[in-house]
Amino acid sequence: SEAFQRSVNLVFIRLMRDIVRYHQFANPDRANILEDPRHPARREYLKRFAEYEGAIFLNRFYQQYRGLNPSELQAELEAKRSKRRVHPLETWLLNYLIQNPGASWSQVLEASQPARIEAYDWLFSSRRKEAQDKRIAILLEQDAFAEIHKAWKRLAFPFDRLVPSYATALGSSGDNPAALAELAGIILNDGVRLPSLRIRKLHFAEGTPWETVVEPGPPAAERVMRPEVAAALRQEMFKVVQSGTGRRAFGSVVAPDGTAIPVGGKTGTGDNRIEAVLPGGARVTRGVLNRTATFVFIIGDRFFGTVTAYVPGSAAASHEFTSALPVQAFRILAQNLQPLVAAPAPAEDGVPRVPGLLARSATAPGPNY
């Protein structure tokens, strides 16, 4: 709870590690694969790794040699023959491009499958168990993140894969404001996900014989989170504003009768740079990608959204703002939101409501203001 309120990163890194390990070894058969050198699945995992890492090396070589004509490729191949150490996939690629000028990456990848496995022939030796275990563990971790991604996707995660890193718990896999807002809506709606609508009605040729009204059908509600989990998250979001990193938003939304409407949220700051680690452990910044700061908020029992500050590119190096900036922006914007928040909820046929939650505006679960 305290880590959530104060954005203590290490706690979430360790939590992600535990979740990944759970998915890695929840299947007893998968857990035994590292212990049993004769496990029948080991060879399939090693083939997968050979194809996976071989494709990484092959792509580097492809980026280096694509665009060269056959005579230039032949010269490169002749030069490689005089060297003592050459990656076998590099020579394979040179030969393939000489025979198939202008081949696309997808064609190279498809044709190289046997060559990639052959390049890792040494890895299949029974004497290489330690090396095999390290590589199988990499794939087990990737499989775990694939399982986690399935769960996240149901909660509005916007991308097709997760970065297989514990730092995904801190946002290294990315997100966007719309997805964060949708997640806040799921939490506010007691774990039920409803589709986002940009257009509620299209009305054509009003007052004519050809008058047409186009409206979406009743929204399909899907439970994607246990109500107990959603309730716990709401409480924590209210605490973030009550006594955590979102404190600036405390008391920023008030009902017409002077009653404070509960505000909850979660803050986050991203200083996204490319860093290199030098011998000895020193870190050197190679480039600045962007800087972001976000406040995901819920207001009472009906409203939710995000406020994001974003500076792209190298210009971000000159900025040092934190998530306090979007929280302060929210506090200022909240003054203009007062009439909207105070207005009674419109009747919406077919929209599921969570009994006891979405009927209360000034008394939503949360701290007493």
C-alpha positions as CSV (number, residue, x, y, z in Angstrom):
1,S,0.0,0.0,0.0
2,E,2.7,2.5,0.9
3,A,4.7,1.6,-2.2
4,F,1.7,2.3,-4.3
5,Q,1.0,5.6,-2.6
6,R,4.6,6.8,-2.8
7,S,5.7,5.2,-6.1
8,V,8.5,3.0,-4.6
9,N,9.7,1.2,-7.7
10,L,11.7,-1.7,-6.2
11,V,8.6,-3.2,-4.6
12,F,6.9,-3.5,-8.0
13,I,10.1,-5.0,-9.6
14,R,10.1,-7.7,-7.0
15,L,6.3,-8.3,-7.4
16,M,6.8,-8.7,-11.1
17,R,9.6,-11.1,-10.5
18,D,7.3,-13.3,-8.4
19,I,4.5,-13.2,-10.9
20,V,6.9,-14.2,-13.7
21,R,8.3,-17.1,-11.6
22,Y,4.8,-18.2,-10.9
23,H,4.0,-18.4,-14.6
24,Q,7.3,-20.1,-15.3
25,F,6.8,-22.9,-12.9
26,A,3.1,-23.2,-12.4
27,N,3.1,-26.2,-14.7
28,P,5.0,-29.0,-12.9
29,D,6.1,-30.4,-16.3
30,R,7.7,-27.1,-17.2
31,A,9.3,-26.8,-13.8
32,N,11.1,-30.1,-14.3
33,I,12.6,-29.2,-17.6
34,L,15.7,-27.5,-16.1
35,E,16.3,-30.4,-13.6
36,D,16.0,-33.4,-15.9
37,P,18.6,-33.4,-18.7
38,R,16.6,-36.1,-20.5
39,H,13.3,-34.2,-20.4
40,P,11.7,-34.6,-23.9
41,A,10.8,-30.9,-24.2
42,R,14.4,-29.7,-23.8
43,R,15.3,-30.3,-27.5
44,E,12.2,-28.3,-28.7
45,Y,13.2,-25.4,-26.4
46,L,16.7,-25.5,-27.7
47,K,15.5,-25.5,-31.3
48,R,13.3,-22.5,-30.5
49,F,16.2,-20.7,-28.9
50,A,18.4,-21.4,-31.9
51,E,15.8,-20.0,-34.3
52,Y,15.2,-17.0,-32.0
53,E,18.8,-15.9,-31.3
54,G,19.9,-16.9,-34.8
55,A,17.3,-14.5,-36.2
56,I,18.7,-11.7,-34.1
57,F,22.2,-12.3,-35.5
58,L,20.9,-12.8,-39.0
59,N,19.0,-9.5,-38.9
60,R,22.2,-7.6,-38.0
61,F,24.0,-9.1,-41.0
62,Y,21.0,-8.4,-43.2
63,Q,20.9,-4.8,-42.3
64,Q,24.7,-4.6,-43.1
65,Y,24.5,-6.3,-46.5
66,R,21.1,-5.5,-48.0
67,G,21.3,-3.2,-51.0
68,L,24.6,-4.5,-52.2
69,N,24.8,-5.9,-55.7
70,P,26.0,-9.6,-56.3
71,S,29.5,-8.5,-57.2
72,E,29.8,-6.5,-53.9
73,L,28.4,-9.4,-52.0
74,Q,30.9,-11.8,-53.6
75,A,33.7,-9.5,-52.6
76,E,32.5,-9.5,-49.0
77,L,32.3,-13.3,-49.1
78,E,35.8,-13.7,-50.4
79,A,37.1,-11.4,-47.7
80,K,35.4,-13.5,-45.0
81,R,37.1,-16.6,-46.2
82,S,40.5,-15.2,-45.1
83,K,39.3,-14.6,-41.6
84,R,39.7,-17.2,-38.8
85,R,36.4,-16.4,-37.0
86,V,33.3,-15.7,-39.0
87,H,29.7,-16.4,-37.9
88,P,28.3,-19.2,-40.0
89,L,25.0,-17.3,-40.5
90,E,27.0,-14.4,-42.0
91,T,28.5,-16.6,-44.7
92,W,25.1,-18.3,-45.2
93,L,23.4,-14.9,-45.7
94,L,26.1,-13.7,-48.2
95,N,25.6,-16.9,-50.3
96,Y,21.8,-16.6,-50.1
97,L,21.8,-12.9,-51.2
98,I,24.2,-13.7,-54.1
99,Q,21.8,-16.3,-55.3
100,N,18.6,-14.3,-54.5
101,P,19.4,-10.6,-55.2
102,G,16.9,-8.2,-53.5
103,A,15.5,-10.9,-51.2
104,S,13.3,-9.4,-48.4
105,W,13.8,-10.0,-44.7
106,S,10.8,-12.3,-44.5
107,Q,12.2,-14.4,-47.4
108,V,15.6,-14.6,-45.7
109,L,14.0,-15.6,-42.3
110,E,11.9,-18.4,-43.9
111,A,14.8,-19.8,-45.9
112,S,17.3,-19.6,-43.0
113,Q,15.5,-21.9,-40.5
114,P,17.6,-25.0,-41.1
115,A,20.8,-22.9,-41.1
116,R,19.9,-21.2,-37.8
117,I,19.5,-24.5,-36.1
118,E,22.6,-25.9,-37.7
119,A,24.6,-22.9,-36.5
120,Y,23.7,-23.9,-32.9
121,D,24.6,-27.5,-33.3
122,W,27.1,-27.2,-30.5
123,L,24.3,-26.3,-28.1
124,F,22.5,-29.7,-28.5
125,S,25.5,-31.7,-27.0
126,S,24.6,-33.5,-23.7
127,R,27.8,-32.0,-22.3
128,R,26.4,-28.5,-22.6
129,K,23.7,-28.7,-19.9
130,E,24.6,-25.5,-18.1
131,A,24.6,-23.5,-21.4
132,Q,21.3,-25.2,-22.3
133,D,19.7,-24.3,-19.0
134,K,20.5,-20.6,-19.4
135,R,18.9,-20.5,-22.8
136,I,15.9,-22.6,-21.8
137,A,15.4,-20.2,-18.9
138,I,15.3,-17.3,-21.3
139,L,12.5,-18.9,-23.2
140,L,10.6,-19.9,-20.1
141,E,10.7,-16.3,-19.0
142,Q,9.5,-15.1,-22.5
143,D,6.6,-17.7,-22.2
144,A,5.7,-16.3,-18.8
145,F,5.5,-12.7,-20.1
146,A,3.3,-14.0,-23.0
147,E,0.9,-15.4,-20.4
148,I,1.0,-12.1,-18.4
149,H,0.3,-10.2,-21.7
150,K,-2.9,-12.2,-22.2
151,A,-4.2,-10.9,-18.8
152,W,-3.0,-7.4,-19.4
153,K,-4.7,-7.3,-22.8
154,R,-8.1,-7.9,-21.2
155,L,-7.3,-4.9,-19.0
156,A,-6.9,-2.6,-22.0
157,F,-3.1,-2.9,-22.5
158,P,-2.7,-1.4,-26.0
159,F,0.3,-3.3,-27.5
160,D,0.8,-6.8,-29.0
161,R,3.6,-7.9,-26.7
162,L,5.3,-7.1,-23.4
163,V,9.0,-6.4,-23.1
164,P,10.3,-9.5,-21.2
165,S,11.8,-7.5,-18.4
166,Y,10.9,-7.0,-14.7
167,A,10.9,-3.2,-15.5
168,T,7.6,-3.8,-17.3
169,A,6.1,-3.3,-13.9
170,L,7.3,0.3,-14.2
171,G,6.2,0.9,-17.7
172,S,9.1,-0.3,-19.9
173,S,6.5,-2.1,-22.2
174,G,4.8,1.3,-22.8
175,D,1.3,2.4,-22.6
176,N,-0.8,5.3,-23.8
177,P,-3.2,7.8,-22.1
178,A,-6.3,6.2,-23.6
179,A,-5.4,2.7,-22.3
180,L,-4.6,4.1,-18.9
181,A,-7.9,5.9,-18.8
182,E,-9.7,2.7,-19.8
183,L,-8.0,0.8,-17.0
184,A,-9.2,3.5,-14.6
185,G,-12.7,3.1,-15.9
186,I,-12.5,-0.7,-15.3
187,I,-11.4,-0.1,-11.7
188,L,-14.1,2.5,-11.2
189,N,-16.8,0.2,-12.7
190,D,-16.0,-2.6,-10.2
191,G,-14.0,-4.7,-12.7
192,V,-16.4,-4.5,-15.6
193,R,-15.1,-3.4,-19.0
194,L,-17.3,-1.5,-21.4
195,P,-16.4,-0.5,-25.0
196,S,-15.2,3.1,-25.5
197,L,-17.5,5.1,-27.8
198,R,-16.4,8.1,-29.8
199,I,-19.8,8.6,-31.5
200,R,-23.2,8.0,-29.7
201,K,-25.5,8.9,-32.6
202,L,-25.5,9.8,-36.3
203,H,-28.7,11.5,-37.4
204,F,-29.2,12.0,-41.2
205,A,-31.9,13.8,-43.2
206,E,-34.0,14.9,-40.2
207,G,-37.5,15.8,-41.1
208,T,-37.4,14.1,-44.5
209,P,-38.7,10.8,-45.8
210,W,-35.1,9.6,-45.7
211,E,-34.5,10.4,-42.1
212,T,-32.1,7.9,-40.6
213,V,-30.7,7.5,-37.1
214,V,-27.6,5.3,-36.5
215,E,-26.9,4.3,-32.9
216,P,-24.7,1.6,-31.4
217,G,-26.5,-1.4,-29.8
218,P,-26.4,-2.1,-26.1
219,P,-22.7,-2.2,-25.0
220,A,-21.4,-5.6,-24.2
221,A,-20.1,-5.7,-20.7
222,E,-17.2,-8.0,-19.8
223,R,-15.9,-8.8,-16.3
224,V,-12.1,-8.6,-16.5
225,M,-11.3,-8.1,-12.9
226,R,-12.6,-9.5,-9.7
227,P,-14.8,-6.9,-7.9
228,E,-12.7,-7.4,-4.7
229,V,-9.6,-6.4,-6.6
230,A,-11.2,-3.4,-8.2
231,A,-12.5,-2.2,-4.8
232,A,-9.0,-2.6,-3.3
233,L,-7.4,-0.6,-6.2
234,R,-10.0,2.2,-5.8
235,Q,-9.1,2.5,-2.1
236,E,-5.4,2.7,-2.9
237,M,-6.0,5.3,-5.6
238,F,-7.9,7.4,-3.2
239,K,-5.0,7.1,-0.7
240,V,-2.5,8.3,-3.4
241,V,-4.4,11.6,-3.5
242,Q,-5.1,11.7,0.3
243,S,-1.6,11.1,1.4
244,G,0.7,10.1,-1.4
245,T,2.3,11.4,-4.6
246,G,-1.1,12.8,-5.8
247,R,-1.6,15.0,-2.8
248,R,-1.9,18.2,-4.9
249,A,-5.2,16.9,-6.2
250,F,-6.7,16.6,-2.7
251,G,-10.0,18.5,-2.3
252,S,-9.8,19.8,-5.9
253,V,-13.4,18.8,-6.9
254,V,-16.3,20.1,-4.8
255,A,-20.1,19.5,-5.2
256,P,-22.5,22.4,-5.3
257,D,-23.3,21.9,-1.6
258,G,-19.7,22.3,-0.7
259,T,-19.1,18.6,-0.2
260,A,-15.7,17.4,-1.5
261,I,-16.0,14.7,-4.2
262,P,-13.4,12.0,-3.7
263,V,-10.5,12.0,-6.1
264,G,-8.2,9.1,-6.6
265,G,-5.3,8.5,-8.9
266,K,-1.8,7.1,-9.6
267,T,1.2,9.1,-10.7
268,G,4.2,8.1,-12.8
269,T,7.3,9.7,-14.3
270,G,9.3,8.4,-17.2
271,D,12.8,9.6,-18.0
272,N,13.5,7.5,-21.1
273,R,17.2,7.4,-22.2
274,I,19.5,5.1,-23.9
275,E,22.3,4.3,-21.5
276,A,25.5,2.2,-21.9
277,V,27.3,0.5,-19.0
278,L,31.0,0.9,-19.1
279,P,33.6,-1.5,-17.6
280,G,33.5,-0.8,-13.9
281,G,29.8,-0.2,-13.8
282,A,29.7,3.5,-14.8
283,R,26.7,4.6,-16.9
284,V,26.9,6.9,-19.9
285,T,23.8,8.4,-21.6
286,R,23.9,7.7,-25.3
287,G,20.7,9.5,-26.2
288,V,17.5,10.9,-24.8
289,L,14.2,9.5,-26.1
290,N,11.6,11.5,-24.2
291,R,10.3,12.5,-20.8
292,T,6.8,11.8,-19.6
293,A,4.7,12.4,-16.5
294,T,1.2,11.1,-16.0
295,F,-1.6,11.3,-13.5
296,V,-4.4,8.7,-14.0
297,F,-7.4,9.8,-12.1
298,I,-10.9,8.9,-10.9
299,I,-13.5,11.4,-9.7
300,G,-16.3,10.2,-7.5
301,D,-18.1,7.3,-9.1
302,R,-18.5,8.3,-12.7
303,F,-15.5,10.1,-14.1
304,F,-12.0,9.0,-15.0
305,G,-9.1,9.9,-17.3
306,T,-5.5,10.9,-17.6
307,V,-3.4,14.0,-17.7
308,T,0.0,13.6,-19.4
309,A,3.0,15.9,-19.9
310,Y,5.2,14.7,-22.7
311,V,8.4,16.1,-24.3
312,P,9.7,14.1,-27.3
313,G,13.3,13.7,-28.5
314,S,16.5,15.3,-27.4
315,A,14.6,18.4,-26.1
316,A,13.6,16.2,-23.1
317,A,17.2,16.5,-21.8
318,S,16.5,20.0,-20.6
319,H,13.4,19.1,-18.6
320,E,13.2,17.8,-15.1
321,F,9.5,17.8,-14.4
322,T,7.9,15.0,-12.4
323,S,4.3,13.7,-12.0
324,A,3.7,16.7,-9.8
325,L,3.2,18.7,-13.0
326,P,0.1,16.8,-14.4
327,V,-1.3,16.6,-10.9
328,Q,-1.1,20.4,-10.6
329,A,-2.6,20.7,-14.1
330,F,-5.5,18.4,-13.0
331,R,-6.1,20.7,-10.0
332,I,-6.4,23.7,-12.3
333,L,-8.5,21.9,-14.8
334,A,-10.8,20.5,-12.1
335,Q,-12.3,24.0,-11.6
336,N,-13.7,23.8,-15.1
337,L,-14.9,20.3,-14.6
338,Q,-17.1,21.2,-11.6
339,P,-20.4,21.6,-13.6
340,L,-19.9,18.4,-15.4
341,V,-19.1,16.4,-12.3
342,A,-21.9,17.9,-10.3
343,A,-24.5,17.2,-13.0
344,P,-26.7,14.1,-12.5
345,A,-25.9,11.0,-14.4
346,P,-27.8,10.7,-17.7
347,A,-30.1,7.7,-18.1
348,E,-28.4,5.2,-20.4
349,D,-30.4,2.2,-21.3
350,G,-28.4,-1.0,-21.6
351,V,-25.4,0.3,-19.8
352,P,-24.6,-2.0,-16.8
353,R,-24.3,-0.3,-13.5
354,V,-22.6,-1.7,-10.4
355,P,-25.2,-1.5,-7.6
356,G,-24.2,0.7,-4.7
357,L,-21.2,2.2,-6.5
358,L,-22.2,4.1,-9.6
359,A,-25.3,5.6,-7.8
360,R,-23.2,7.6,-5.3
361,S,-21.4,10.7,-6.3
362,A,-20.2,12.4,-3.1
363,T,-20.0,9.3,-1.1
364,A,-17.9,7.0,-3.3
365,P,-15.6,4.6,-1.5
366,G,-12.5,6.4,-0.3
367,P,-11.2,8.6,2.4
368,N,-13.5,11.0,4.2
369,Y,-12.6,14.5,3.1
